[in-house]
Amino acid sequence: MKRKLYLPKRPVTKSLKHKLLCTYFLLVVLPLGFFTVYAYRRVRNVVQEQTFIAMQNAFEDTVNSMQQSLGKLDAVIDILAMDPLVYAIASNDPEDHTYIRRLEDSNSLALTFEHLCNLSGIQRIRLYADNDYLYASGQNDIIQLREAANDHWYDALLSQDERMWFAPADFSDQPLPEQTYFSSMQVIYNPGNVKEPLAVLRADADAERMITLVENTSVTENGILLLLKDQEILYHSDNSTLPDTLCAIVEELPVPDGNTWIPIEAGGEQYYAQCSSLSKSGWYMASVLPFSDIFQLSHEFRLEMLIAVILISVIAYLLAVAISQSTLKRISLLTQTMQAVQEGNVDVRPEPSGNDEVAQLMGNFNKMMDRIDTLMEEKVVYGQQIKSLELKALQAQINPHFLYNSLDLINCTAITYSVPEISRMVKALGQFYRLSLSGGNEQIPLSAEMKHAKLYVDIQNMRFEDRVTAHWSLEEEAGGCYIIKIILQPLIENAIIHGIFEKPSKTGNLWVSAKRKDDAIVITVEDDGVGMDEDTLRNNFSATRAKVPETTGSYGVRNICDRLRIAYGEPYGILCESTPGKGTSITITIPAMESAQ
């Protein structure tokens, strides 16, 4: 039969695609999404922790840098405060010293100032002296004290009676060039009268240089550094922030030296802040960092992870689609081929491709369809055989009453002329054919089938002088079960004709038994005839037997095998065991049926 590949035109169902998408989502997207969320949260915490550590280190470096820079000013003041020359110039009466002596002292002190500036890295050193040296007003490092008497910083210094630090904001009443210094100042008092100021020592550091040094230690781009004194802003590093916002930030700053970053809110924005005091000055520094700066790295990482997850998901989806496309296509082809078979096109066959389970499924489907074709062809053959058998049965049933009446006439004639052998033979023959016809019923009780077989053996013994010794055994439970008729007679005939009568003695024994075993009936026909060789056994009883001449015995056996297979199917049928020279044993297994089907 010619096979062809079915090419369906109907749309492909999408259920399997939906299942694959759900599987992809469950096995790829969800775990990847959970992993991304976990990784992001974990990385965010780590980044936040590391950022705070870096912020803390940077802030400590900033405070240390500022402390070190201001400490240099203090160190210079400490050195000069112990210098006798400073006290001499500050306390000597000009009339007590010659002009040359005063000039030498002034030059010596200037050299000292210059040397200390070079060593410490500060910008300048000044001495404000309260005397009437003629040259004092002409020097850059020795200035008349009365020139600063009206300055705010001088009043503040005298009011504290101790060394003080000044920021550029403290010189707001000075000319612009004087507003660019961080200064450390100390009043030198008269040893004879400790309340009488003689001079002021001042060490100045360039504010721009110190601010640059401090700002280089900042950990974030938008962080704000504040230098404060009693909530007064002496310096701040962010010129873009509005003054009102800075004031609001200052009001929310935590207590200095807490060593903890405290969240604050000012001007509608959120910040983290920490303060640290600067020793000896009463000043303190504050570092203020916006939330956005702290979490900027984690936000960037989140965006990168999101982009990576999307790219991986899309790539994985495309790969999954590419890999599953062939499988889906073949499964769809197989599904539509099965649909075509369901609609009656049994000639359709899919073309297997690949070397996976789908290809095996397509191959097995083709084998199944080939097997179905074979079974259908066998069914046609069996149907033709059944019709032929039915025709023969109909022919055999033509006018049965004529046969019975003829046998009765022969029987009466035999009785009239006193021939009992003929009467016995005719009576047995009549009963035999009456049971064979069984009123047109295809199934009869097993007891009737056994009786039919006994009549056949009796008739054969009448013909051949009782050469066959028959042994009959029928369990009562099995006798009432129904069986298709004329099963035993052909087997017994085969055992007698081709088994017992082919022995040299032409005599033998026949054993016929029937019993019930669970839901089955087991019938055994055994003889001690000549037996069969393997070829004869295979030709008569194998399901794949070769073609043999249809002798009476072989045809009857094959007829029974076919009838049993058609009537009961697997696993019921005939099992034959034979040994040449010793005999043959045939076992029939059929289902136990209490009534005719």
Secondary structure in CASP SS format (residue, H / E / C, confidence):
PFRMAT SS
TARGET T0000
AUTHOR 0000-0000-0000
METHOD secondary structure of the structure
MODEL  1
M C 1.00
K C 1.00
R C 1.00
K E 1.00
L C 1.00
Y C 1.00
L C 1.00
P C 1.00
K C 1.00
R C 1.00
P C 1.00
V C 1.00
T C 1.00
K C 1.00
S H 1.00
L H 1.00
K H 1.00
H H 1.00
K H 1.00
L H 1.00
L H 1.00
C H 1.00
T H 1.00
Y H 1.00
F H 1.00
L H 1.00
L H 1.00
V H 1.00
V H 1.00
L H 1.00
P H 1.00
L H 1.00
G H 1.00
F H 1.00
F H 1.00
T H 1.00
V H 1.00
Y H 1.00
A H 1.00
Y H 1.00
R H 1.00
R H 1.00
V H 1.00
R H 1.00
N H 1.00
V H 1.00
V H 1.00
Q H 1.00
E H 1.00
Q H 1.00
T H 1.00
F H 1.00
I H 1.00
A H 1.00
M H 1.00
Q H 1.00
N H 1.00
A H 1.00
F H 1.00
E H 1.00
D H 1.00
T H 1.00
V H 1.00
N H 1.00
S H 1.00
M H 1.00
Q H 1.00
Q H 1.00
S H 1.00
L H 1.00
G H 1.00
K H 1.00
L H 1.00
D H 1.00
A H 1.00
V H 1.00
I H 1.00
D H 1.00
I H 1.00
L H 1.00
A H 1.00
M C 1.00
D C 1.00
P H 1.00
L H 1.00
V H 1.00
Y H 1.00
A H 1.00
I H 1.00
A H 1.00
S H 1.00
N C 1.00
D C 1.00
P H 1.00
E H 1.00
D H 1.00
H C 1.00
T C 1.00
Y H 1.00
I H 1.00
R H 1.00
R H 1.00
L H 1.00
E H 1.00
D H 1.00
S H 1.00
N H 1.00
S H 1.00
L H 1.00
A H 1.00
L H 1.00
T H 1.00
F H 1.00
E H 1.00
H H 1.00
L H 1.00
C H 1.00
N H 1.00
L H 1.00
S H 1.00
G C 1.00
I C 1.00
Q C 1.00
R E 1.00
I E 1.00
R E 1.00
L E 1.00
Y E 1.00
A E 1.00
D C 1.00
N C 1.00
D C 1.00
Y C 1.00
L C 1.00
Y C 1.00
A H 1.00
S H 1.00
G H 1.00
Q C 1.00
N C 1.00
D C 1.00
I E 1.00
I E 1.00
Q E 1.00
L H 1.00
R H 1.00
E H 1.00
A C 1.00
A C 1.00
N C 1.00
D C 1.00
H H 1.00
W H 1.00
Y H 1.00
D H 1.00
A H 1.00
L H 1.00
L H 1.00
S H 1.00
Q H 1.00
D C 1.00
E C 1.00
R C 1.00
M E 1.00
W E 1.00
F E 1.00
A C 1.00
P H 1.00
A H 1.00
D H 1.00
F H 1.00
S C 1.00
D C 1.00
Q C 1.00
P C 1.00
L H 1.00
P H 1.00
E H 1.00
Q H 1.00
T C 1.00
Y E 1.00
F E 1.00
S E 1.00
S E 1.00
M E 1.00
Q E 1.00
V E 1.00
I E 1.00
Y E 1.00
N E 1.00
P C 1.00
G C 1.00
N E 1.00
V E 1.00
K E 1.00
E E 1.00
P E 1.00
L E 1.00
A E 1.00
V E 1.00
L E 1.00
R E 1.00
A E 1.00
D E 1.00
A E 1.00
D E 1.00
A H 1.00
E H 1.00
R H 1.00
M H 1.00
I H 1.00
T H 1.00
L H 1.00
V H 1.00
E H 1.00
N C 1.00
T C 1.00
S C 1.00
V C 1.00
T C 1.00
E C 1.00
N C 1.00
G C 1.00
I E 1.00
L E 1.00
L E 1.00
L E 1.00
L E 1.00
K E 1.00
D C 1.00
Q C 1.00
E E 1.00
I E 1.00
L E 1.00
Y E 1.00
H E 1.00
S C 1.00
D C 1.00
N C 1.00
S C 1.00
T C 1.00
L C 1.00
P H 1.00
D H 1.00
T H 1.00
L H 1.00
C H 1.00
A H 1.00
I H 1.00
V H 1.00
E H 1.00
E H 1.00
L C 1.00
P C 1.00
V C 1.00
P C 1.00
D C 1.00
G C 1.00
N C 1.00
T C 1.00
W C 1.00
I E 1.00
P E 1.00
I E 1.00
E E 1.00
A E 1.00
G C 1.00
G C 1.00
E E 1.00
Q E 1.00
Y E 1.00
Y E 1.00
A E 1.00
Q E 1.00
C E 1.00
S E 1.00
S E 1.00
L C 1.00
S C 1.00
K C 1.00
S C 1.00
G C 1.00
W C 1.00
Y E 1.00
M E 1.00
A E 1.00
S E 1.00
V E 1.00
L E 1.00
P E 1.00
F H 1.00
S H 1.00
D H 1.00
I H 1.00
F C 1.00
Q H 1.00
L H 1.00
S H 1.00
H H 1.00
E H 1.00
F H 1.00
R H 1.00
L H 1.00
E H 1.00
M H 1.00
L H 1.00
I H 1.00
A H 1.00
V H 1.00
I H 1.00
L H 1.00
I H 1.00
S H 1.00
V H 1.00
I H 1.00
A H 1.00
Y H 1.00
L H 1.00
L H 1.00
A H 1.00
V H 1.00
A H 1.00
I H 1.00
S H 1.00
Q H 1.00
S H 1.00
T H 1.00
L H 1.00
K H 1.00
R H 1.00
I H 1.00
S H 1.00
L H 1.00
L H 1.00
T H 1.00
Q H 1.00
T H 1.00
M H 1.00
Q H 1.00
A H 1.00
V H 1.00
Q H 1.00
E C 1.00
G C 1.00
N C 1.00
V C 1.00
D C 1.00
V E 1.00
R C 1.00
P C 1.00
E C 1.00
P C 1.00
S C 1.00
G C 1.00
N C 1.00
D C 1.00
E H 1.00
V H 1.00
A H 1.00
Q H 1.00
L H 1.00
M H 1.00
G H 1.00
N H 1.00
F H 1.00
N H 1.00
K H 1.00
M H 1.00
M H 1.00
D H 1.00
R H 1.00
I H 1.00
D H 1.00
T H 1.00
L H 1.00
M H 1.00
E H 1.00
E H 1.00
K H 1.00
V H 1.00
V H 1.00
Y H 1.00
G H 1.00
Q H 1.00
Q H 1.00
I H 1.00
K H 1.00
S H 1.00
L H 1.00
E H 1.00
L H 1.00
K H 1.00
A H 1.00
L H 1.00
Q H 1.00
A H 1.00
Q C 1.00
I C 1.00
N C 1.00
P H 1.00
H H 1.00
F H 1.00
L H 1.00
Y H 1.00
N H 1.00
S H 1.00
L H 1.00
D H 1.00
L H 1.00
I H 1.00
N H 1.00
C H 1.00
T H 1.00
A H 1.00
I H 1.00
T H 1.00
Y C 1.00
S C 1.00
V C 1.00
P H 1.00
E H 1.00
I H 1.00
S H 1.00
R H 1.00
M H 1.00
V H 1.00
K H 1.00
A H 1.00
L H 1.00
G H 1.00
Q H 1.00
F H 1.00
Y H 1.00
R H 1.00
L H 1.00
S H 1.00
L H 1.00
S H 1.00
G H 1.00
G H 1.00
N C 1.00
E C 1.00
Q E 1.00
I E 1.00
P E 1.00
L H 1.00
S H 1.00
A H 1.00
E H 1.00
M H 1.00
K H 1.00
H H 1.00
A H 1.00
K H 1.00
L H 1.00
Y H 1.00
V H 1.00
D H 1.00
I H 1.00
Q H 1.00
N H 1.00
M H 1.00
R H 1.00
F C 1.00
E C 1.00
D C 1.00
R C 1.00
V E 1.00
T E 1.00
A E 1.00
H E 1.00
W E 1.00
S E 1.00
L E 1.00
E C 1.00
E H 1.00
E H 1.00
A H 1.00
G H 1.00
G C 1.00
C C 1.00
Y E 1.00
I E 1.00
I E 1.00
K C 1.00
I C 1.00
I C 1.00
L H 1.00
Q H 1.00
P H 1.00
L H 1.00
I H 1.00
E H 1.00
N H 1.00
A H 1.00
I H 1.00
I H 1.00
H H 1.00
G H 1.00
I H 1.00
F C 1.00
E C 1.00
K C 1.00
P C 1.00
S C 1.00
K C 1.00
T C 1.00
G E 1.00
N E 1.00
L E 1.00
W E 1.00
V E 1.00
S E 1.00
A E 1.00
K E 1.00
R E 1.00
K E 1.00
D C 1.00
D C 1.00
A E 1.00
I E 1.00
V E 1.00
I E 1.00
T E 1.00
V E 1.00
E E 1.00
D E 1.00
D C 1.00
G C 1.00
V C 1.00
G C 1.00
M C 1.00
D C 1.00
E H 1.00
D H 1.00
T H 1.00
L H 1.00
R H 1.00
N H 1.00
N H 1.00
F H 1.00
S C 1.00
A C 1.00
T C 1.00
R C 1.00
A C 1.00
K C 1.00
V C 1.00
P C 1.00
E C 1.00
T C 1.00
T H 1.00
G H 1.00
S H 1.00
Y H 1.00
G H 1.00
V H 1.00
R H 1.00
N H 1.00
I H 1.00
C H 1.00
D H 1.00
R H 1.00
L H 1.00
R H 1.00
I H 1.00
A H 1.00
Y H 1.00
G C 1.00
E C 1.00
P C 1.00
Y C 1.00
G E 1.00
I E 1.00
L E 1.00
C E 1.00
E E 1.00
S E 1.00
T E 1.00
P C 1.00
G C 1.00
K C 1.00
G E 1.00
T E 1.00
S E 1.00
I E 1.00
T E 1.00
I E 1.00
T E 1.00
I E 1.00
P E 1.00
A C 1.00
M C 1.00
E C 1.00
S C 1.00
A C 1.00
Q C 1.00
END
